[in-house]
Amino acid sequence: MRTRAARPFVWLGVLTLLVLVARSLAYALSTPTDLSGRLEGSAGGPRLVVVTLTSLGLAVALSGAVVWIAALGVRERCRLRPERRSPRLQLRRLALRGLALWAGSSLAFALLESYLHWRAGIGFHGLFCLLGPVHRNVVPLLAALALVAASLAEAGQHLLAWMRATVRELLRSRLAATRPLVFAPSPRVIPALARLAQRPRPRAPPLPA
């Protein structure tokens, strides 16, 4: 119960971390260089297509490696006990969780930047903050970070499910070892015992007169 109650706060912390990391990366990528300042006087940095392909490519590679290592570890451990049912990766849950983190972090980033813009006196821009020249790279960055976070969560949950199954099996075997042994005769033995009980007992020799 405590774990379920604390789960929303954990995801809120993940969203906050995604927004802060993406904001730092977006500002670092949009910083004008000396050459771009002399030539155009506008925001420089990598193009949006380059940032999108690079960030998403790295995120897919890192996420695939994390999930593969977790699945490989659980599968190798389960080979030692073939009778044990191994947990399965929920790739659909991973995808839905990544999309939810991307949408939530994008909305949170837009609200944060709009509030900062309003405090600075340049107006409240809302979702248009995601399309501006300064924050043009934040959408693919948030998508990449959300995919990595969802993969880490799925890998951790996969390992946790295997650990829980192992602990339950150990507790079950320990309880079975501590139970007292109860003799239960087979159905074939019960009629034989009944016949022996019904047989007449031998009489004692007569007493001498």
C-alpha positions in Angstrom: 0.0 0.0 0.0 2.8 2.4 0.8 4.5 1.7 -2.5 1.3 2.4 -4.4 0.8 5.6 -2.5 4.4 6.8 -3.2 4.3 5.9 -6.9 2.7 9.2 -8.1 5.4 11.2 -6.2 8.1 9.1 -7.9 6.7 9.8 -11.4 6.4 13.5 -10.5 10.1 13.5 -9.6 10.9 11.8 -12.9 8.9 14.4 -14.8 10.7 17.2 -12.9 14.1 15.7 -13.7 13.2 15.3 -17.4 12.1 18.9 -17.7 15.2 20.3 -15.9 17.6 18.1 -18.0 15.9 18.9 -21.3 15.8 22.6 -20.4 19.6 22.6 -19.7 20.3 20.7 -23.0 18.0 22.9 -25.0 19.6 26.1 -23.8 23.1 24.7 -24.4 22.3 23.7 -27.9 20.6 27.0 -28.7 23.5 29.2 -27.5 24.9 31.2 -30.4 28.5 30.7 -31.4 30.9 33.4 -32.5 30.7 32.5 -36.1 26.9 32.5 -36.2 26.9 35.7 -34.3 29.1 37.4 -36.8 27.3 36.0 -39.8 23.7 36.1 -38.9 23.4 37.5 -35.3 20.8 34.8 -34.6 20.6 31.7 -32.6 23.0 29.1 -33.8 23.6 25.5 -32.8 22.7 22.2 -34.5 19.8 21.9 -36.8 16.5 20.4 -35.5 16.8 17.4 -37.8 20.3 16.6 -36.5 19.3 17.0 -32.9 16.2 14.8 -33.4 18.0 12.0 -35.2 21.0 12.0 -32.8 19.0 12.2 -29.6 16.4 9.6 -30.6 19.1 7.3 -32.0 21.1 7.4 -28.8 17.9 7.0 -26.8 16.8 3.9 -28.8 20.3 2.3 -28.5 20.5 3.0 -24.8 17.0 1.8 -24.0 17.4 -1.3 -26.1 20.7 -2.1 -24.3 19.1 -1.6 -20.8 16.0 -3.7 -21.6 18.1 -6.5 -23.2 20.5 -6.7 -20.3 17.7 -7.0 -17.8 15.9 -9.7 -19.9 19.1 -11.6 -20.5 19.9 -11.6 -16.7 16.5 -12.9 -15.8 16.5 -15.5 -18.6 19.9 -16.9 -17.6 18.9 -17.1 -13.9 15.7 -18.9 -14.9 17.6 -21.5 -16.9 18.9 -22.8 -13.5 15.4 -23.6 -12.5 13.4 -24.6 -15.6 10.3 -25.3 -13.6 10.1 -21.7 -12.5 7.9 -19.4 -14.6 9.9 -16.4 -15.6 8.3 -12.9 -15.9 7.9 -11.3 -19.3 8.8 -7.9 -20.5 5.8 -5.6 -21.1 6.9 -3.7 -24.2 3.5 -2.2 -24.7 3.6 -0.8 -21.2 7.0 0.6 -21.9 5.7 2.4 -25.0 2.7 3.8 -23.3 4.7 4.9 -20.4 7.2 6.7 -22.7 4.4 8.5 -24.5 2.9 9.6 -21.2 6.2 10.9 -19.9 6.8 12.7 -23.2 3.4 14.4 -23.1 3.6 15.2 -19.4 7.1 16.6 -19.6 6.3 18.7 -22.7 3.3 20.2 -20.9 5.3 20.8 -17.8 8.1 22.4 -19.8 5.7 24.7 -21.6 4.1 25.8 -18.3 7.5 26.4 -16.7 8.9 28.5 -19.6 5.6 30.4 -19.9 5.8 31.3 -16.3 9.4 32.4 -16.6 8.6 34.5 -19.6 5.7 36.1 -17.8 7.9 36.9 -14.9 10.4 38.4 -17.3 7.7 40.6 -18.8 7.7 39.1 -22.3 4.2 37.6 -22.1 2.7 34.2 -21.5 3.3 32.0 -24.5 1.8 28.6 -23.4 2.5 25.7 -25.8 4.2 28.1 -28.3 7.3 27.9 -26.1 7.9 24.5 -27.6 8.0 26.0 -31.1 10.2 29.0 -30.5 13.8 29.4 -31.8 15.3 29.0 -28.3 13.4 25.9 -27.4 13.2 24.3 -30.8 15.3 21.3 -29.7 13.3 20.5 -26.5 10.7 18.3 -28.1 13.1 15.6 -29.4 15.2 15.9 -26.3 12.1 15.3 -24.1 11.1 12.3 -26.3 14.6 10.8 -26.0 14.7 11.3 -22.3 11.2 9.9 -21.8 12.1 6.8 -23.7 15.2 6.2 -21.6 13.3 6.8 -18.4 10.5 4.4 -19.5 13.1 1.7 -20.4 14.9 2.0 -17.1 11.5 1.7 -15.2 10.5 -1.3 -17.2 13.9 -3.0 -16.7 13.8 -2.3 -13.0 10.2 -3.6 -12.8 11.2 -6.7 -14.7 14.0 -7.5 -12.3 11.8 -6.7 -9.3 9.2 -9.2 -10.5 11.8 -11.9 -10.8 13.1 -11.1 -7.3 9.6 -11.3 -5.9 9.0 -14.6 -7.5 12.3 -16.0 -6.1 11.5 -14.8 -2.6 8.0 -16.3 -2.7 9.4 -19.6 -3.8 12.1 -19.6 -1.0 9.5 -18.8 1.6 7.2 -21.5 0.3 9.9 -24.1 0.4 10.9 -23.0 3.9 7.4 -23.3 5.2 7.0 -26.7 3.6 10.2 -27.9 5.3 9.0 -26.7 8.8 5.6 -28.4 8.5 5.2 -31.6 10.6 5.1 -34.9 8.6 1.6 -36.5 8.7 1.3 -40.2 7.8 -1.4 -40.7 5.3 -1.9 -44.4 4.4 -2.7 -45.2 0.8 -6.2 -46.4 -0.2 -4.9 -49.9 -0.7 -3.6 -50.1 2.9 -6.8 -49.0 4.5 -8.9 -52.2 3.6 -6.1 -54.4 4.6 -5.9 -52.8 8.0 -9.7 -53.1 8.4 -9.5 -56.8 7.7 -6.8 -57.3 10.2 -8.8 -55.5 12.8 -11.9 -57.8 12.1 -10.0 -61.1 12.3 -10.7 -63.1 15.5 -7.9 -62.9 18.1 -6.3 -66.2 19.2 -7.7 -67.5 22.5 -5.4 -68.2 25.5 -4.8 -71.8 26.6 -7.2 -73.0 29.3 -6.2 -72.7 32.9 -5.2 -76.0 34.6 -7.9 -77.4 36.9 
